[in-house]
Amino acid sequence: MEARIYHSICIVAFFALAYNVPFNYFVGLPKAALICLIALSGFAWLYYVSRVKKKFTYSVLGLGLFGNVFFTAIYFINSGVNGPTLILFALFFYLLSATAPKHQQWIWLLVNIVVVTSLCVIQYIIPSWVPSSYENELSRYTDTISAYMVVIISIFYSLRYIRINYETEKKSAIDKALDIELKNIQLELVNGEKNKLFSIVAHDLRSPLASIQSYLELLTAFPLKEEEKKEIELKLLSLTKNTSNMMANLLSWSKSQLEGVQVNTQTLNLMKTLRDMLKVETSIAHEKEIILTYHIDENIYVQADANMLMLVIRNLINNAIKFTPEGGNIQIMVVVDDDCRITVTDSGKGIAESDQKHVFSLKAKSTFGTNNEKGVGLGLILCKEFIELQKGSIEFRSTQGRGTSFTVSIPVTKLNIDSSSQQSEWSDIME
């Protein structure tokens, strides 16, 4: 900021001297006009040294020395105390002290006082050294008024520029402070969520792993009937699948938080992408005596990341299976309009109204499925994050005791529109 103020002062001084060169000449002060012309060149050189050569400190030092020499010469040429030079000395010190480094300011104050006092003493003792340079009183008054105008305008513009820069720097400092405070708050929230997540994971993974260990110890320690073995094996399978899903979600979320997520969107045939996963989920639902049906047109094409899309739909179906009782049903419907909307609807126990606002956050309460299945609450967080990364959206409707419906919207490709139009044309021909 000091450098910017200094540069502005150099420019103001440059224009002030550019004005004084012709003015002094026309009021009958050719020597003063010549000195101002030399000073004009000097200020231009000092500006170049600071702005282009980036030697701000040396330029300020040069300004102090050059300015005192310049105004000393003007003092002797322009009538001493009877001219406007003392006012110009005061202006010069003001401009110099406004830009000089702190350790130089006291030095320049002392130099200014010594120089001005010495000049006044010399004129008092040897008045012949400082002759009057004015042709008449009109010239003197005109020169004094002109100097006053230059001083006032220079002070006004320099103060205005300093004030503008001060306000700019103040605003910048406030914005940076607010930004730092906001980042600190965000970090605290993130750390709080991570701490909560790890506490949930530690608790929720310990329970199924302990159960698996207990079942395995039971199988090896006691002779069991085939029916009992089969029942334990089914429970082990259920626990293992649930724990595996929890770990998959946890690893996906951890990777997205630590490494960032790379989205590889491409044109996908929706049914081909989801077919194998849907077969597996249908089998899992069948084990729980749940009917899972899906209706997906073979000609639907979407713009999505295949792995992310499968993770999202698989999580939604797993949740539906988890919270749907035996004998229930799950339906997957796909509708294509401006986008592709995939809806997973279950006949489960639904989500309590008080919990619905926290569904997509770690504030969601841990709940058990109808067969005591447990999760860490990351599934829906991942669904929301991954869908939004694919320029899609997710929403839900739920009524406690009657079921839940999640709808995922993702972009479609022109292939869908072309296919629809071709089907329409073929229907018209058949008719």
Buried (B, 14 or more C-beta within 10 A) or exposed (E): EBBBBBBBBBBBBBBBBBBBBEBBBEBBBEBBBBBBBEBBEBBBBBBEBBBEEEBBEEBBBBBBEBBBEBBBBBBBBBBBEBBBBBBBBBBBBBBBBBBBEEEBBEEBBEBBEEBBEEBBEBBEEEEEEBEEBBEEEEBBEBBBEBBEEBBEBBBEBBEEBBEEBEEEEEEEEEEEEEEEEEEEEEEEEEEEBEEEBEEBBEEBBEEBEEBBEEBEEEBEEEEEEEEEEEEBEEBBEBBEBBBEBBEBBBEBBBEBBEEEBEEEBEEBBBBEBBEEBBEEBBEBBEEBEBBBEBEBBEBBBBBBBBEBBBBBBBBBBBBBBBBBBEEBBBBBBBBBEEBBBBBBBBBBBBBEEEBBEBBBEBEBEEBEBBEBBBBBBBBBBBBBBBBEBBBBBBEBBBEBEEBBBBBBBBBBBEBBEEBBEEEEEEEEEEE
